[in-house]
């Protein structure tokens, strides 16, 4: 049932029930918490199925579970959206978040390539280091390799940053 923590398919069961349907029941309620049976009645699922969905949502920090007597009651944490939203928008928002995280990693890798390229260029221009390491490439070849890595790292960093900015703008618009 769970692909990744906070993943796009984290609680979608494949038979038409989307987690936003359960969350919207909590959002539309006048009460701060609802029992499993109350939520199950609103979405026409069994208590067991709803409990499984809500436990998965709890793992993703999207609901809060409390024990009242012997029953589980569920509420929304302050970090969760409090107004009802269509499931399609939630899917898009979660996909956007996953892509932004991927692009942030891309930026990090770009910085690594830039630093590696700069290090190779520095090794190439310092004769004592190249002779001590017994590097078989000429200084000019090392400079070309280093400059190429640094340039590709810079381009990767720039592209990743631009894509992070785009995903943040898309997120703020929705």
HELIX and SHEET records of a PDB file:
HELIX    1   1 UNK A   19  UNK A   28  1                                  10    
HELIX    2   2 UNK A   36  UNK A   43  1                                   8    
HELIX    3   3 UNK A   47  UNK A   59  1                                  13    
HELIX    4   4 UNK A   87  UNK A  125  1                                  39    
HELIX    5   5 UNK A  127  UNK A  133  1                                   7    
HELIX    6   6 UNK A  139  UNK A  173  1                                  35    
SHEET    1   A 3 UNK A  33  UNK A  35  0                                        
SHEET    2   A 3 UNK A  71  UNK A  75 -1                                        
SHEET    3   A 3 UNK A  64  UNK A  68 -1                                        
END                                                                             
